[in-house]
Structures are given as C-alpha cells and as structure tokens.
Amino acid sequence: MRPARLLPLIVACALFIENMDSTVLSTSLPAIAADLATDPIALKLALTTYLLSLAVFIPVSGWVADRFGARPTFMTAIGVFLLGSIACAASGSLGALVASRFLQGMGGAMMVPVGRLVLLRTVPKNELVQALSWLTIPALVGPVVGPPLGGFITTYFHWRWIFLINVPIGILGILLAKRFIPDIRESSPPLDWVGFLLAGVGLALAMFGFSTLGRHLVSVEVAGAALVVGSAALGGYVVHARRHAQPLLDLKLFALPTFRAGVAGGSLFRIGVGASPFLLPLMLQVGFGLSAVQSGMLTFVSSIGAIFMKTLAASVLKRLGFRRVLVLNALLASAMLCAFGLFRPGTPHALIMVVLLVSGFFRSLQFTSLNAISYAEVDQPRMGQASSMAGMVQQLSLSLGVAIGGYLLEIVGAIANRPATDVGNFYFAFLGVGLISMSSALLMWRLPRNAGAEMAGRARPGKEVAEPKPAQLPAT
C-alpha cells in the first residue's frame, strides 16, 4: 500500500481513540456530574483541561520527535494517553478528573501531531490532501461510535467504562506503530526552554483562569489572578520570540497568507464549532429530557456526514479552489450551527438528525480545507514548526469554544433569572457561537484567488503563489 494511504491509517488509530474519547465523554457529562455531585456546566473543565494540555505540549512535539525519533515518541505518547484514561476511570472528584484529563492531554499532544508530521515529511504536496483525508476517515469512526456507545455505557453500565475502552485500541496502535511507522529524525536545535516556559505557563494559567471565572473549582479571585499572570506570560513570549534566533513557536509563519488564513482565521471557525460537542448533548439531555442513549443516537449522525464529505473533499477543492470553498463553506457551516438553536423539545428527531447530518458534511469540508491550506507555502525545514503552531492554535480555539459556550449559558441564564441549563438558554448560546464561527469568512476572503492551487490540483508544481519575502512579525 502507498505511504499516502498506509501511514494515515496507522496514525488514525491514535486519532480514533482521541476522538472517540472526547465524544463519549461529551455524551456522558450529565451522568458524570450527578455521580460527582457537581454542576454539569462545571464539567466544561474536563473538556477544556484536556484541550489546554494539548495546546501546552503540542509546541514541543516536533522537537521531541526530531530529538528522540518519531516512532518511539508516537508509541510513548499512546502509552501516556492510556495511563491518563485509567486515571480518569478511577477519579472520584471533579479535581481528580480534571487532573487525569490533563495527563491524557500530555499523551494526546504527542500522538496526532507527531503522526501528522510523519505524513508532512513523507508524502508529496500534491498528494497531501488525499493523505489527510485518509487520515481522518478511520478516525471519524470514533465520533460515529462515540455518542451511541457513550450513551449505552452510561445508561446501562457506568460512565467509568468509557475511559477503559481506550486500552485495547491503544495497545493495537502501539503494535502497529512499532512495525510500520518510520523512525524519522531531523537535526534539532537546542530547545527554547524560556519560550516553552513562557508559552506553556501563559497558556495554562490564562485558559485555566478564563475557564474557572464562573466560580467552578476555584474562587473568582484566584481565577482572575491566573488569567492576568497567564496573559502577561504570553505577552512576554511575544517579546522573547522577536529576539530569539530559534524560538519555540515561530511567529513569522503568520507572514505567509495561507498559513495565516488557515491557522488564525480557522481558529475563529473552531471556536464556534468547538462549543457544539459541549452544548448539544447538554441541551438534548438536560434541556429536552432525553436519555444518554437517545442523545447519542441523535448526535452521531453528524460524523456520518463528515465521513461522506472526506471522500469528496479533494474533488471539491480541485473544482472550486481553496478561497471560494473556505469563504462560502464557512458561512454555510456556521448557519447550520446557528440552526441548532432552533431545535425544540417537540422537534421531530428525524429532522434533528437531518440537520446534524448536513452540518457534519459542511463542517468536515471546512476542517479538511483549513488543515491543508495551512501548509501550502511552508517549506520543509519549517514544517515541524508549522505543524506545532497549527496544532496548538487548533486545540486552544476548541478549548475557548467550550468555555465560551458555557459562559453564554450562564450569562443568558443570569439575565433571564433562570438556571444556566434552562432549555431557553441554549437557543442564544448556539446563535452566539455560530456568529463567532461565521466571522472567519472575513479572513478567508483576504486569501489570494489562487491560494493553494498546487495542493488543490489546479496548478502544476511550482506555479502556486510565490512565498513572500521574509516579513516582520505581524502586529496582531
């Protein structure tokens, strides 16, 4: 089998357990909250902490893979993820679950980015879109299986088993990686430890403070202090990166129009869409009164639409081009997200499933396009840096989406003088996150018309938009 197909399928084992774990957990949030005697909104911390851990450790994934080899790094990462899964299953409090999810994130931070880096360094650019599609097709089985499986386990067994199902799949991934993943190594410069500390501490404190301002886990004063200190550390990193010859995260990558659109512009889309796995199961279960099984059997169809689009993404991009797809599809996918707020307890389930199916179709096309266009102008020496930066921003934006979705529920509830999980609050929350997602189209519109032409198969190699001369760091 060609590398463009074999390697993505192997890496997909890691992506499978990561995606399935997240979707299973989302479906089980109300049951976990009841068992741990906490507010369902507070469990947004279990989602944001994992994503935050990814954002903190993804930046060093490329350096670790170059220093110690892609294969051992990939195998170790799966092992750490499995240890975190076991710790989650044994958690008896919100604090213990949050800490265990952070450990899981440390493993996840190395799994998928390192696997993606192997693809970026072994697959030709004109086959990259197809390779990324092959990577995500098996991985999307996780979100398909996750909601109904999570609902079934939560309803008829116990939510703790949702973390233990990762173990046999993870072991299979380790065995396949040992045999087939090439042990790619590159000469690696000394790690920018100062940059890692500034960026890592800054992201961790800023996101922790932002996520806990709603009086969850710590006091408002502690959350506010964490947010201020974290923001200051991130500002310090920007100053540090301007002066360092080889910074941990090369901000000069944002001088490339395609990278800037795919990563910075794509983050707005992911903030909106990232709130959906948190808001939708809560609305269906807490707001509409459905069981975990019923909720899971409705939400899984979104992933079926996503899988179907993955088989068409390359041909759609070749026909329409990246710029047109990214602009128009951002508007369509965001409008579908806003439409979730039109659901009512009496809405026929068949109609809900149709809307979710179509939504998954458009969302999948946008994700595939964003993931590909981000690397259109990146040369091989900076591919590891680009992969780390893109992965960090992706996870950070998804984490922000969950936090913002939770805050919208609380704000609307406070204004209307009703509980945060009241069914009426979800309507405004989906409208808010949908508009955030829709705003990404403005940045996509600024792309050159022939951006990513070679990747989309619309131009011969070498005819694509020329890489700009080295530019100064962007002001924003």
N, C-alpha and C positions, 0 to 999 in steps of 0.2 A: 504494500500500500504506500502511496506517495506521502512524503512528510506533511504536505498541506492537509492531509486527512488523518494520518495515524497519530501524530503528536497532539493535535487538538482533541482527539477522542480520549487520549490518556489524561491530559490535563483536565478534561471535563469531569473526571472522577472527583477531583478536588472541588471543582466548581459545583458539582452536583450536591455534595454533602453540605457545602456552604449555603447554597440557595435553598435547599430543602430545609435546612435547619432554621433559616430565617422565616420561611413561610409557615412551617409547622408551629413555630413559636408565636407568630402573629395570631394564628387561629386560636391558640390556647391561652391568650392573655387574660381573659375574664376568669377562667378557672384557676390560673396561677395566682391571680390577685386575691381570689376568695380563699385559697389554701394558705397563702402567706399573710392573710389579714391586712391587705393594703389596698389603696385606691387603684383601680385599673389604669387611670391616667399616669400614676406614678411609675407604672411598668414601662413607660416610654424609655426610662433609664436603661432597662435591659436591652433595648434595641439601640439606643444612641451610644451606650458604652462600648458595645461591640464594634459599631461603625467607627467610633472615635479611636479605639485601639488599632483598627486597620489604618486610619489616617496617620497615627503617630509612627507606626513601624513600617509602613509601606515605603517611605523615603529611603530607608536603609536596605530594602530588599535587594535592589540592584547591586549595591556594594557587597553585600553578604554573598550573593550568588557569584559575583566575579571573584571574590576572595577565596571562597570555600568550594565553589563549583555548583552548577545549577542542580545537578541530581541530588547530592546529599542535602542541600538546602531545602529542596522540594520535599524530600522524604521526611526530614526532621520537622518541617512545618506541619505536615499532616499529623505527625505524632503529637505535637503540642496542641493542635486543634482537638484531637481525640481526648487528651487529658483534660482540657477545658470542658469538653462535653460531659465527661464523667463527673467533674466537679459541679457542673450545673445541675445534673440529676440528683446530686446529694445536697443541694442548697436547701436551707431551712428558713431563710430570711431574705428580704429584699437586698440587703447589703451583700450577703454571700452570693446571691445570684448575679448581682452586678459585677462583683469581683471575678467570678468564674467566667462571665461573658467577656471580660477584659482579657483573661488568659486565652480564651478561644480566639479572640481577635488577634492576638500576637501570632498565633499559628496561621490564621487566615491571611494576615498581612504578607506572609511569605509564599503561601500556596499559589494563588492565582496570578499575582504579579510576576513571580519567577517563571511560572508556566507560560505566561504571555510573552515574557522576554525571550524565552527559547524560540517561540514562533517568530517573533520580530527579527531574530538574528539568523534564522534558518530558512524562512520562506520568502521568495521574491516578492517585491512590492505588488506586482501585477496579479499575484495570487493571494494577497493578504486578506482582501475582503472575503474571499471564499474560505480561507483558513479560519478567520474569525467566526464566520457563520457555522462552520463545522464544530468549532469550539463550543458555541453556545447551544447548538441543537440538543446534544445529550444533556447539557447542564440544565436546560429549561425543563427537562423531565422532573427535576427537583421541585420547582414551583407547581407543576401539574399534580404531582403526587402529594406534595406537602400539605395543602389545605385539607383535602378529604382525609388523609392519613392522620394529620394532627387532630382533626375533629373526632375521628373514630377512636384514637388512643385516649384523648381527653375525656370523651363521653363514656367509654366502656372499660377503660383501664385506669391509667393515671398519667398526668402530664409529664412526670419524670422520665417515662419511657421514650418521650420524643427526642431526648438527647442521646439515649443509648443506641438508637438505631443507626447513629453515625459510625459506630465502632466497626462493624464488619465491612462497610463500604470503604472506610478509610484504610483498613488493612489491605483491601484489594488494590487501592490506589498506590499504596507503598510498594507492593509487589510488582505492579506494572511499571512504576517509575524506575525501580531498580533495574529492570530488564531493558526498557526502551528509551528512557529519557537520556539524551546525550549529556555528558558531563562538560558542558561548555564553561570555559573560564576565560576571562579577559584580564589584562593588566589593570589593576585597580589602584588609584591614587590613595594616599592616606585618608581615612575617614575624617570628615569635618565634624569633629566631636562638639565643638562650640555651637555650630549650626544645628546639629542634632538635638542638643540640649535646649537651645532657644526655641526651635520649631516644635519639638516634642512636648516640652513643658508648656509652651504657649498654647498649642492646640488642646492639650489635655485640660489645662485649667480653664481656658476660655470656653470650651464646649461643656465642661462639667458645670461651670458657673451658669452658663446660659440655660442648660437643661434642668437645673435644680432651682431656678428662681421661683418656681411655683410652690415653694415650701415642701419639696419632696426630698427626703433623705437628710438634708442639712438645712440650717437656718438661712433666711434670706440674706443676712449679713455675711455669712460665710460664702454663699453663692456669689454675691456681689463682689466680694474681695477676690475670689478666684477668677471672676470674669475680668476684673481690672488688671490683675497681675498677669494673667494669660495674654491679654491684649497687648500689654506692654512688652512682654517677651516676644510676641510675634512682630511687633514694630522693631524690636532690637534685631530680629533675624533679618529683616529687610535691609537694615543698615549694614549688618555683618555681610550679607550676600553681595552687596555692592563693592565691598572691599576685598573679599576673599577671592583668590585666584581660581579655586575649585570648590565652590560652595556645595553643600549637600543637595540643595534644590536650586537649579539654575534658572533664575527668574528671567534671564534673557531669552528663554524659549518662547515667552509670550510676545516677542517681537515677530514671530512667524504668524502670519494671518490665519492659516489653517489651524495651528495649534491653539492660538488664542480663541478662535471661534469654538473649536471642539471641546476645549477644557473650561475656559472661563464662561463662554456662552452656554455650553452644555450644563454647567453647574446650576444655572437658573432653572433649566428644564428638570434636572434631577431633584432640586429642592421641592418643586411642586409634586412630581411623581413619587418621590420618596416618602411622602406622607401617606400615600394610599394604603400600603400594607398595614399601617397602624390604624388609620381611621376606618377603613372599610369593615374589617372583622368586628371592631367595637360597635359600629353602627348597626350591623346586622344582628349581633348577639345582645348587646346591652340596650340599644335603641329599639330594635324591631322585635326582640324577644326570641330570636331563633336559637337553636342549639348549636353547639360547636360543629356537629356533623352537618347540619343544614347549611351553616355558614361556609364550611369548607367545600361542600358540593356546589355552591354557587360561585365562589371566588376562583376556583381552579381553572375555569374556562378562559380566564384572561391569558393564562400561559399557553393554552392551546392556540389562541390567535397569534401569540408571539412566535410559537414554533412554526406555524404556517408561513408567517412573513419572513422568517430566516431563510426559507428556501427560495424566496423571491427577491431578497434584498439586493443581490448583486445585479440582477437584470433591471430592477427599477432604477438603481443608481446609474447604470450604463445608459439607460434611455433618457433620464431626466437630468442627471448631474447632481452633484452634492448640494450646491447652493439652493437650487429650486426645491429639492426634497427636504432639506433642513428647515427652510422657511415655511413652506406650505404644511409639512407634516407636523411641525411644532404647533401650529395653530389648530390643526385637526385633533391631534392627541390631547392638547390642553382643553379643547372644547369638550371632548369626551370625559375628561377628568371632572370638569365643572358639572357635567350631566349626572355624575354620581349623586350630587346634592339634590337632584330631582326625584330620587327614589323615595318612596313612602312605604310604611308597613304593609299597605294593601297593594303595592305594585306587584303584578304577576311575576313569579320567579323566572318564567321563561323570558320575559322582557329584560329583566336584570341580567340574565346570562347572555343575551344577545348584545347588550350594551358593553358588558365586560369583555366579550369575545372581540368585538370590533376595536375596543380600546387597547387591548393587548396587541392587536395587529399593528396599529399605528405607533404605539409606544416602542415596540420591538424594532420597527424600521428606523426610528429616531436614534435609539441606542446603538444599533449597528453602524449607522452613518456617522454618529459622533465618535465612536471608538476608532473608526477607520480614518476619518479626515484629520484627526489629531496628529497622525504620524506622516501625513502626506509630504511635508517639507523637512522632516527631521532626518539628518544624516546618521549613518550607523554609529559613529563614535558617541553620539548623544542620545542614542535610542534608549539606553538604560535610564538616563536622567529623565527623558520624556515619559517613559513608562511609569516611573516612580511618581513624578509630579502629577500625571493624569490620574493615577490610581488614588493618590492622596486626596486630590480635589473631589473626585467622584464620591468617595466614602464620606468626606466631610459634608458635601452637599446633601447626600442622603440622610445623614445624621441631623443636619439642620432641618430637613423636611419633616422628620418625625417630631422634633422639638417644636417647630412652628405649628404643626398640626395639633399637637397637644395644647399649646398656648391659645390657639384660636378657639378651641372648645372651652377653655377656662374663661377667656375674655368674653365671649358671647354669652356664656352662662352667667357671668357676673353682671353683665349689662342687663340681661333679661331676668335676673334674680331667680335662677333655676340651676339645678345640678349641672356640672360640666358635661356629664354623659347623657343629658336630655337629648332626645331624638332631634329636636329642632336645631340644636347647636351644630350638628353635623352638616346641615344644608349650607350654612355660612362658611364652615371650615373648608368644605370642598370647593366652594366658589373662590375663597381666598388663595388656596394653594394652586388652583387651576390658573388663576390670573398671574401668579408668580411664574409658573411654567410657561405660560403664553408669552411673557415678556422676553424670553430667549430668542424669539423670532427676529427681534430688532437687531441683535448682534449677528445672527446668521445672515441677515440681509447685506451686511457690510463685506461679506466674502467676495473675492473676485469671481466673475462668472464661470471661469474655467478652473476653479479651485478643485484639486484632487482629480484632475482629468485622467491622469495615468492610472490611478487606483481604481477609478470607475470604469476603465476600459474604453474611454472616449478619446484617448490620445496615445500616440506612441511614446515609449520611454524617452525621456529627455525633452519632451515637448510641453511639459507641465509648467505651471507658473514658476518662474525662477525664484530661487531662495534669495531673500533680501540680504543686503549687506548687513554686517553686524550692527545692530542698533543699540541705543542706550536703553536702560531699563524703563519700562512703561511707568508713567506717573501714577497710574491707578492699578 
